Amino acid sequence: MGRDGAAVRLRLLVRRVPVTLGLGVVLLLVGVFSGGLWTPFEASDAFVQVAYGLPAFAEGRWWTPFTGTFFVSQPWVYLAGVPVLVAMAFLEYRRGSRVTAALFAIGQLFSVLAAAGLLWVGALLPWSWAQEQATALDVGPSGGMFACVAGALVLLPSPWRLRAWTVLIAVLSVAFVYYGSLPDLEHVLAVGLVLAVDRSLRPQRVSVREQRLLAFVIVCALGAIEILGYVAPMTGPFGYSAAVSGSWVDVAVNTAIVLVVATALRRGRRWAWVVVLIYSALNLALIVLLIGILVLIGVTGLEGDLDADVTSVLASSLLWVLASVYFVLVRSAFRARPKVALGDAPAPAVGDVKDELRASGGGTLSWMTTWEGMTYARFGRGIVAYQRRSGVALALADPLGPADTRADTVRAFVRAAETAGLAPCFFSAGAETRDAVPEGWRSIVVADDTVVDLPGLRFTGKAWGAVRTSLNRAEREGMTFRLSRWDAEPWGVRQQLRAISESWVGDKGLPEMGFTLGTLHEAGDPEVRLALAISPAGDVDGFLSWLPVYGQDGVRGWTLDLMRRRDGGFGPVMEYLIGSSAQQFSAEGAQVMSLSGAPLAHEYPVDAGVIADLQTRLADILEPVYGFASLHRFKQKFHPRYETMYLLYRDEADLTRIGAALTRAFLPNATLRQFAAAGVDLVRHER
C-alpha cells in the first residue's frame, strides 16, 4: 500500500512539473555524452562551437543561444543548480508548464542577447571590464533558470516575498560587483527583467520589522564585499584590486563585527545605526579625498603610491554612501529600547488590572493575567498582560478593557512591541483577537476552551451517566463537598492541600508549570474558590481551584485551574468535584463554567497541514508525562462546547523565539538538569 501510494505521488509530480524534470534530464544526458559531468566542458574543443556570447555573434554563430543552453561549464555547477531547479519546479507546480517554459525561454534568450548588447556598447568605451567580458563565452541555462527563480519568488506570501527578493538581489549584487563575470551579468539581467515586468518588489510601505530586516541584508551584503577583499581579487565592473594581505584571523574578526552590527540592526538598536552612519561618513570623506588627489596627481600616480585600484576603492565606498541614504530614510526604525515599558505611562499595576476586569469584564483566562510574572501595557483604557521572554513580548489571552477598544489595543500593542525590538505574539487568544491582528499574521490552534453553560443544567439522561454515578456513589460513601476559600480553611486542611499538591508535582520530574497553569500560591487569592472533597474520616481526597470570570455586572462564571487528588482516596473524586461545583454555581446564578483548555489536544481535520501534524506528534510525545489528551477526554464527560484558542504571531521566522519564550513562561524555574531528565523520560515513554 505504501509503495503504491509513493508511485501515485511520483506520477502526479511528473505530470505537474514535466518542464523542470525534462530540463534536468536533458542537462544530465548532455553532461554524460559530452563528459561535462566529470570534466570542465569549457576546456573541450566543442566549447567554442556551442557557447554563446559576443564573439559567437560576431562570427555568425547565431545558433549558440540554443545549443549553449544545454551544456554546463564546470561539474560543480550541476550540484549548485539543484536548488534552482527546485525553485523552478515550485513555479511550474503553481503556475503551470506553459508559463514556466515561456519564462525560462524568454529569460534565457533575453539574458544572453542583452548581455552581449551591453558589452558591445561598453567595449566601445575606455572600460577595461567591459572590454574583457566582451571576449568571453558562456554556456548553461542559468539565465532562464534565474528568471524562473524570480518568478517563483512572486508567488511567495507576504512578508516572505520581500525578504526573498532582498536576499536574491543582495546575493546577485555582491557576485556582480565583486566578480562581474559574464554569467553574473546574465543572472542580473534575467532577474531584472522579471522584476521590471512583474513589479512585485514594493518596499515603499513595509513595517518597522521589515525595514530592519532590509538593513540587516544590506549590511551583510556590503560586509561580504569587504570580507571578500581578503580572500580573492576583485574583478568586477568597477575595476581590479588584488586581495588584501591579511590572515584568516582578520577575516574572522571582520565577519564577526559585521554580523554583530547587522544583528543589532535587525533588532532595531540605535547604536548599530550610528555605527553604520559613521562608517558611511568615513567612506564619503574617503571619496572626497580620493577625488581631490586624483585631480592633482591623476589615476596612475595615485595607484602607484597606494598599490591598489582606485576605482574599486571608490566603488566600495560609494556603495556604503548609497546605503546610508536608506538608513537615513528609515532612521525611526532604529530606536528600539527593549527594556522600556510598553504602552502609556504609568504602567498599570495588578490592582488596576483587577479593577478593569470588574468594570468591563473579560474572558475565561483573564484572571490569569493577574498572576505573578506578568507585565502590563496600557493603551487608553485597553490593557495587555504579557511577559518578556527570549526577545518576545508574549501576551496572554485577549486584551482587557471595553469591548469596543480591544481591536485598537491589539494593534497598538503590536506596534509598541515591534518598535521596542520585540517579537509580539498572543497566546491562548480568541477569535476576536485573531481578527484584530495585522493582515498577514499567522495563527496556530493551541487548545480548545471547554465551556459548560450552567443555566438549566441537569444531570439527567444517559449522556450524564458517569457524572450522576459519581455523585450517587459519593453520597453512599459519606463524602462531603465544600466550596470555600484558602483563608477560610483551618491550618490542618491547608497542610493536606500542600501535601497532595507536592506529591503530584514530585511525580512529574519537572516543577509545576506556570503562565496558564496555576499553583497553590494562585489558589490562595481571596477571589479564588476551592472545591473540596472531604472523606468521612475528615481527609481531603481531592480539591479544585476556580478562578472568577467577570462580566460587566460582576462574576458571570468560573474557570477551573488546579485539579489535585490524594492517592488511595475516593475513586471518581474529580467527576464528583466538578459535578458538585457545577450544581452550586448554577444555583448561585453563574452563566458559564470553563474547564479550561487542554494544550495540544485539539482535534484537527485530516487535511490540516504540517503544523497540525507537528502538534499532534508533540502531543503524543508529551502525553505520558503531562496527559493533555487524557485530560481533554475526561472533560468531554461534561459535554462542553468548545471555543478555540490560538497562538497568533507575525510569521514563521518568529516561531523559534516564541518556542523558547513559551518554554520559559511555562517552566520559569526549571533547571537544565530537570529538562534533561524530562527528555530522557519522554524518549523512554516514546520507545
DRENDRENDREN-267739 format. One record per residue (C-alpha): z, x, y; residue in one letter. Coordinates in steps of 0.25 Angstrom, whole numbers, padded with zeros to 4 digits, always signed. Each point is the difference from the previous one (the first is absolute). Layout:
<recs>
ZXYA;...
</recs>
This chain:
<recs>
+0000+0000+0000M;+0004+0011+0009G;-0013+0008-0003R;-0009-0013+0003D;+0007-0002+0013G;-0003+0014+0004A;-0014-0001-0004A;-0001-0013+0008V;+0006+0006+0013R;-0010+0012-0002L;-0012-0008-0001R;+0005-0008+0012L;+0002+0013+0008L;-0014+0005-0004V;-0006-0013+0005R;+0007+0000+0013R;-0003+0015+0004V;-0013+0003-0006P;-0005+0008+0012V;+0012+0009+0000T;+0000+0003-0015L;-0015+0002+0001G;+0001+0010+0011L;+0011+0007-0008G;-0008+0001-0013V;-0012+0005+0007V;+0008+0011+0007L;+0006+0004-0013L;-0014+0000-0008L;-0006+0008+0011V;+0011+0010+0000G;-0001+0002-0015V;-0015+0002+0000F;+0000+0009+0013S;+0012+0008-0004G;+0007-0004+0013G;+0012-0006-0008L;+0004+0014-0003W;-0007+0010+0009T;-0003-0001+0015P;-0013-0008+0001F;-0003+0006+0014E;-0002+0014-0006A;-0011-0005-0009S;-0015+0001+0002D;-0002-0015+0001A;+0010-0002+0011F;-0010+0003+0011V;-0010-0010-0005Q;+0009-0012-0001V;+0010+0003+0011A;-0001-0007+0014Y;+0002+0005+0014G;-0008+0004+0012L;-0007+0012-0007P;-0005-0010-0011A;-0005-0010+0010F;-0007+0011+0008A;-0007+0005-0013E;-0005-0014-0003G;+0010-0003-0012R;+0002-0015+0004W;+0005-0004-0014W;+0013+0008+0001T;+0009-0011+0006P;-0003-0007-0013F;+0000+0012-0010T;+0012+0007+0007G;+0009-0012-0002T;+0002+0001-0015F;+0003+0015+0000F;+0014+0006+0003V;+0001+0014+0006S;+0013+0005-0007Q;+0007-0004-0013P;+0013-0003+0007W;-0006-0011+0009V;-0002-0009-0013Y;+0016+0000-0001L;+0001-0002+0015A;-0009-0011+0000G;+0008-0009-0010V;+0009-0006+0011P;-0012-0003+0009V;-0007-0007-0012L;+0013-0008-0002V;-0001-0005+0015A;-0015-0003-0002M;+0004-0008-0013A;+0010-0008+0009F;-0011-0003+0010L;-0009-0005-0011E;+0011-0008-0007Y;+0003-0007+0013R;-0014-0001+0007R;-0010+0000-0011G;-0010+0009-0005S;-0011-0003+0010R;+0009+0003+0012V;+0005+0013-0007T;-0014+0005-0004A;-0005-0003+0014A;+0011+0007+0007L;-0001+0012-0009F;-0015+0001+0003A;+0001-0002+0015I;+0012+0010+0001G;-0007+0011-0008Q;-0013-0001+0007L;+0006-0001+0014F;+0009+0012-0002S;-0011+0009-0005V;-0010-0004+0010L;+0010-0001+0012A;+0006+0014-0004A;-0014+0006+0000A;-0004-0006+0013G;+0013+0004+0007L;-0001+0014-0005L;-0015+0001+0004W;+0004-0003+0015V;+0013+0009-0001G;-0008+0012-0005A;-0009-0001+0013L;+0013+0003+0008L;+0008+0013+0000P;+0009-0006-0010W;+0002+0010-0012S;+0007-0010-0009W;-0012-0010+0001A;-0010+0011-0002Q;+0007+0005-0012E;+0002-0014-0006Q;-0015-0003+0003A;-0003+0010-0011T;+0009-0006-0011A;-0004-0009-0011L;+0009-0010-0008D;+0001-0009-0012V;+0008-0011-0004G;+0003-0015+0002P;+0012+0002+0009S;-0006-0006+0013G;-0002-0013-0007G;+0013+0000-0008M;+0008+0003+0013F;-0007-0012+0006A;+0005-0008-0011C;+0014+0005+0002V;-0001-0004+0014A;-0005-0014-0005G;+0012-0001-0009A;+0010+0003+0011L;-0006-0012+0007V;+0006-0009-0011L;+0014+0005+0001L;+0010-0009+0005P;+0007+0003+0013S;+0007+0009+0003P;-0005+0009-0011W;-0014-0001+0006R;+0003+0007+0013L;+0009+0010-0008R;-0012+0003-0010A;-0010+0002+0011W;+0010+0009+0008T;+0002+0009-0012V;-0015+0000-0004L;-0004+0004+0014I;+0010+0010+0001A;-0004+0007-0013V;-0015+0000+0004L;+0003+0005+0014S;+0008+0011-0005V;-0010+0004-0010A;-0012-0001+0010F;+0008+0007+0012V;+0005+0012-0009Y;-0011+0002-0010Y;-0012-0008+0005G;-0009+0001-0012S;-0013-0009-0002L;+0008-0009-0009P;+0011-0001+0010D;-0010-0005+0010L;-0006-0010-0010E;+0013-0006-0003H;+0004-0002+0015V;-0014-0006+0002L;+0001-0010-0012A;+0014-0004+0004V;-0003-0001+0014G;-0012-0010-0003L;+0009-0009-0007V;+0011+0000+0011L;-0011-0002+0010A;-0006-0012-0007V;+0013-0007-0005D;+0010+0004+0011R;+0012-0003-0009S;+0008+0012+0007L;+0007-0007+0011R;+0012+0007+0004P;+0001-0006+0014Q;+0011-0010-0003R;+0008+0006-0011V;+0015+0000-0002S;+0010+0010+0004V;+0001+0005-0014R;-0015+0002-0001E;+0000+0007+0013Q;+0010+0010-0006R;-0008+0001-0013L;-0013+0003+0007L;+0008+0011+0008A;+0005+0006-0014F;-0014+0001-0005V;-0005+0006+0013I;+0010+0011+0000V;-0002+0002-0015C;-0015+0002+0002A;+0002+0009+0012L;+0010+0008-0007G;-0009+0001-0012A;-0011+0007+0009I;+0011+0010+0005E;+0005+0003-0014I;-0014+0001-0006L;-0002+0012+0010G;+0010+0008-0008Y;-0008-0003-0013V;-0015+0001+0003A;-0009+0003+0011P;-0005-0011+0009M;-0014-0003-0002T;-0002-0014+0007G;-0008-0005+0012P;+0009+0007+0010F;-0003+0014-0005G;+0005+0010-0009Y;+0014+0007-0001S;+0006+0009-0010A;+0012-0004-0008A;+0013+0003+0008V;+0008+0012-0006S;+0013-0006-0006G;+0008-0002-0013S;+0002-0012-0008W;+0014-0001+0006V;-0007-0002+0014D;-0009-0011-0007V;+0013-0007-0006A;+0008+0001+0013V;-0012-0006+0008N;-0002-0011-0010T;+0015-0004+0000A;+0000+0000+0015I;-0012-0009+0001V;+0006-0010-0011L;+0013+0000+0007V;-0006-0004+0013V;-0010-0010-0006A;+0011-0007-0008T;+0009-0001+0013A;-0012-0006+0007L;-0002-0010-0011R;+0015-0004+0002R;-0002-0001+0015G;+0009+0011+0004R;-0002+0004+0015R;+0003+0015-0002W;-0012+0001-0009A;-0009-0007+0010W;+0005+0010+0011V;-0003+0012-0009V;-0015-0005-0002V;-0002-0002+0015L;+0006+0014+0003I;-0009+0006-0011Y;-0012-0008+0006S;+0003+0005+0014A;+0001+0014-0005L;-0014-0002-0006N;-0005-0005+0013L;+0005+0012+0007A;-0007+0009-0010L;-0013-0007+0002I;+0001+0001+0015V;+0004+0015-0002L;-0012+0003-0009L;-0010-0007+0009I;+0005+0008+0012G;-0001+0013-0008I;-0014-0004-0005L;-0005-0002+0014V;+0005+0014+0003L;-0004+0009-0012I;-0009-0009-0008G;+0001-0004-0015V;-0004+0013-0006T;+0011+0008+0007G;+0011-0010-0003L;-0004-0001-0014E;+0000+0015-0001G;+0014+0001+0006D;+0006-0011-0008L;-0007+0003-0013D;-0003-0015-0002A;-0010-0011+0002D;+0004-0006+0013V;-0008-0013-0003T;+0009-0003-0012S;+0013+0002+0008V;-0005-0009+0011L;-0004-0010-0010A;+0014+0000-0007S;+0006-0001+0014S;-0009-0011+0005L;+0003-0009-0013L;+0015+0001+0004W;-0002-0004+0014V;-0009-0012-0004L;+0011-0004-0010A;+0010+0001+0011S;-0007-0011+0007V;+0003-0010-0011Y;+0015+0005+0000F;+0001-0003+0015V;-0007-0014-0002L;+0010-0004-0011V;+0012+0007+0006R;+0009-0012-0001S;-0001+0000-0016A;+0009+0013+0000F;+0013-0005+0006R;+0007-0003-0014A;+0015+0001+0001R;+0004-0003-0015P;+0015+0000+0003K;-0001-0009+0012V;+0005-0014-0003A;-0012-0010-0001L;-0001-0013+0009G;+0007-0004+0012D;+0013+0006+0005A;+0011-0001-0003P;-0002-0001-0015A;+0007-0012-0007P;+0013+0001-0008A;+0004-0007-0013V;+0007-0010+0008G;-0012-0003+0008D;-0009-0002-0012V;+0011-0010-0006K;+0000-0008+0013D;-0016+0000+0000E;+0001-0005-0015L;+0009-0011+0003R;-0008-0004+0013A;-0014+0000-0006S;+0002+0001-0015G;-0007+0009-0010G;-0005+0001-0014G;+0006+0002-0013T;+0001+0015+0001L;+0004+0000+0015S;+0015+0002-0002W;-0003+0013-0007M;-0005+0006+0014T;+0015+0000+0004T;+0004+0010-0011W;+0003+0015+0003E;-0011+0010+0001G;-0009-0010+0009M;-0005+0003+0014T;-0005-0010+0009Y;-0011-0001+0010A;-0001-0012+0010R;-0012-0005+0006F;+0004-0011+0010G;+0007-0010-0009R;-0006+0006-0013G;+0007+0010-0008I;-0005+0008-0012V;+0010+0007-0009A;-0005+0013-0006Y;+0003+0013-0006Q;-0006+0014+0003R;-0003+0007-0012R;-0010+0011-0003S;-0008-0002+0013G;+0000-0015-0003V;+0005-0012+0008A;+0004-0009-0012L;+0002-0014+0005A;+0008-0009-0008L;-0005-0015-0002A;-0005-0008+0012D;+0003+0002+0014P;+0012-0008+0006L;-0001-0008+0012G;-0006-0013+0005P;-0012-0004-0010A;-0010+0000+0011D;+0003+0014+0004T;+0000+0007-0014R;-0015+0003+0000A;+0001+0007+0013D;+0012+0007-0005T;-0007+0005-0012V;-0012+0006+0008R;+0010+0006+0010A;+0008+0007-0011F;-0013+0006-0006V;-0005+0005+0014R;+0014+0006+0003A;+0001+0007-0014A;-0014+0006+0001E;+0003+0005+0014T;+0012+0007-0006A;-0008+0006-0011G;+0006-0008-0011L;-0008-0008-0010A;+0004-0014+0001P;+0001-0010-0012C;+0007-0013-0003F;+0008-0001-0014F;+0002-0014-0006S;-0007-0007+0011A;-0005-0014-0001G;-0014-0006+0003A;+0002-0002+0015E;+0003+0014+0002T;-0012+0004-0009R;-0009-0009+0009D;+0006+0007+0013A;-0002+0015-0003V;-0013+0006+0006P;-0013-0002-0006E;-0003+0009-0012G;+0014+0002-0005W;+0002-0001-0015R;+0010-0008-0008S;+0006+0002-0014I;+0009-0011-0007V;+0013+0006-0002V;+0008-0012-0005A;+0001-0015-0001D;+0011-0006+0007D;+0006-0011-0009T;+0005-0012+0008V;+0007-0012-0006V;-0001-0012+0009D;+0014-0007+0000L;-0001-0014+0006P;+0000-0009-0012G;+0003+0011-0010L;+0004-0006-0014R;+0001+0008-0013F;-0007-0011-0008T;-0011+0000-0010G;-0005+0010-0010K;-0004+0010+0010A;+0014+0002+0004W;+0006+0001-0014G;+0004+0015+0001A;+0008-0002+0013V;+0006-0013-0005R;+0005+0006-0013T;+0006+0012+0008S;+0008-0010+0009L;+0005-0008-0012N;+0004+0012-0008R;+0008+0005+0012A;+0007-0013+0001E;+0004+0000-0015R;+0005+0015+0000E;+0008-0002+0013G;-0008+0008+0009M;+0003-0002+0015T;-0010+0001+0012F;+0004+0004+0013R;-0008+0002+0013L;+0008+0010+0009S;-0001+0012+0009R;+0005+0014-0002W;+0011+0000+0010D;+0005-0013-0006A;+0002+0005-0014E;+0013+0007-0004P;+0001+0015-0003W;-0001-0001-0015G;-0013-0008+0000V;-0006+0010+0010R;+0003+0011-0010Q;-0006-0007-0011Q;-0013-0002+0008L;+0000+0015+0003R;+0002+0003-0015A;-0011-0009-0004I;-0010+0006+0010S;+0004+0014-0003E;-0003-0002-0014S;-0013-0006+0003W;-0004+0012+0009V;+0005+0010-0010G;-0010-0005-0011D;-0012+0003+0010K;+0000+0015+0001G;-0004-0002+0015L;+0009-0005+0011P;-0001-0015+0005E;-0012-0003+0007M;+0000-0004+0014G;-0010-0005+0011F;-0002-0014-0006T;+0011+0001-0011L;+0014-0001+0005G;+0013+0006-0006T;+0014-0004+0001L;+0001+0005+0014H;-0010-0010+0005E;+0007-0011-0009A;+0012+0003+0009G;-0006-0006+0012D;+0008-0012+0005P;-0013-0009+0000E;-0004+0004-0014V;+0005-0010-0011R;+0005+0004-0014L;-0002-0008-0012A;+0010+0003-0011L;+0001-0004-0015A;+0014+0000-0004I;+0004+0000-0015S;+0012-0008-0005P;+0008+0013+0000A;-0002+0003+0015G;-0011+0011-0002D;-0013+0000+0008V;-0011-0001-0010D;-0011+0001+0011G;-0003-0002+0014F;-0011-0002+0010L;-0001+0003+0015S;-0008-0009+0009W;-0006+0003+0014L;-0001-0010+0011P;-0014-0005+0003V;+0000-0005+0015Y;-0008-0011+0006G;+0000-0004+0014Q;+0011-0010-0003D;+0009+0009-0008G;+0000+0005-0014V;-0011-0007-0008R;+0001+0007-0013G;+0005+0012-0008W;-0007+0012-0006T;+0005+0007-0013L;+0004+0015+0001D;+0009+0005-0010L;+0001-0004-0015M;+0010+0006-0008R;+0007-0003-0013R;+0011+0005-0008R;-0003+0006-0014D;+0005-0009-0011G;+0002-0012+0009G;-0005-0014+0000F;-0015+0001-0005G;-0008-0009+0009P;+0008+0004+0012V;-0012+0002+0010M;-0006-0014-0003E;+0014-0006+0002Y;+0002+0007+0013L;-0014-0003+0006I;+0000-0014-0005G;+0014-0003+0005S;-0003+0007+0014S;-0013-0009+0001A;+0009-0012-0002Q;+0010+0003+0010Q;-0011+0005+0010F;-0007-0013-0002S;+0012-0008+0003A;+0003+0008+0013E;-0014-0004+0005G;-0007+0013-0002A;-0015-0001+0000Q;-0004+0012-0009V;+0006+0010-0009M;-0008+0013-0002S;+0002+0008-0013L;-0007+0012+0007S;-0013+0007-0004G;+0000+0009-0013A;-0008+0012+0004P;-0013+0004-0007L;+0001-0013-0008A;-0012-0008+0007H;-0010-0006-0010E;-0013+0005+0004Y;-0014-0007-0004P;-0008+0008-0009V;-0010+0005+0010D;+0011+0004+0011A;-0005+0015+0000G;+0005+0014-0001V;+0013-0002+0009I;+0004-0012-0009A;-0002+0009-0013D;+0008+0011+0006L;+0012-0009+0004Q;-0001-0007-0014T;+0001+0014-0006R;+0011+0004+0008L;+0008-0013-0003A;-0002+0003-0015D;+0006+0014+0002I;+0012-0004+0008L;+0003-0012-0008E;+0009+0007-0010P;+0009+0005+0012V;+0000-0011+0010Y;-0005-0012-0007G;-0008-0006+0011F;-0009-0008-0009A;+0012-0005-0008S;+0007-0005+0013L;-0013-0007+0004H;-0001-0007-0013R;+0015-0004+0001F;-0002-0006+0014K;-0011-0009-0006Q;+0011-0008-0007K;+0003-0006+0014F;-0015-0005+0002H;-0001+0006+0014P;-0012+0000+0009R;-0006+0014+0003Y;-0002+0006+0014E;-0008+0013+0000T;+0006+0012+0006M;-0009+0011+0005Y;+0000+0015+0003L;-0009+0001+0013L;-0006+0013+0004Y;-0011+0006+0008R;-0009+0006-0011D;+0001+0008-0013E;+0002+0013+0008A;+0015-0005+0003D;+0004-0003-0015L;+0005+0014-0003T;+0010+0000+0011R;+0003-0015-0002I;+0003+0003-0014G;+0010+0011+0004A;+0006-0008+0010A;+0003-0012-0009L;+0006+0010-0011T;+0010+0005+0011R;+0002-0014+0005A;+0004-0006-0013F;+0007+0013-0005L;+0005+0007+0012P;+0012+0007-0007N;-0008+0004-0013A;+0000+0015-0003T;-0011+0008-0006L;+0008+0001-0013R;+0001-0015-0001Q;-0015-0002+0003F;-0003+0010-0011A;+0010-0007-0010A;-0006-0013+0003A;-0014+0005-0002G;+0004+0005-0014V;+0005-0014-0003D;-0013-0006+0004L;-0008+0009-0008V;+0009-0002-0012R;-0001-0015+0001H;-0015+0000+0002E;-0001+0008-0013R;
</recs>
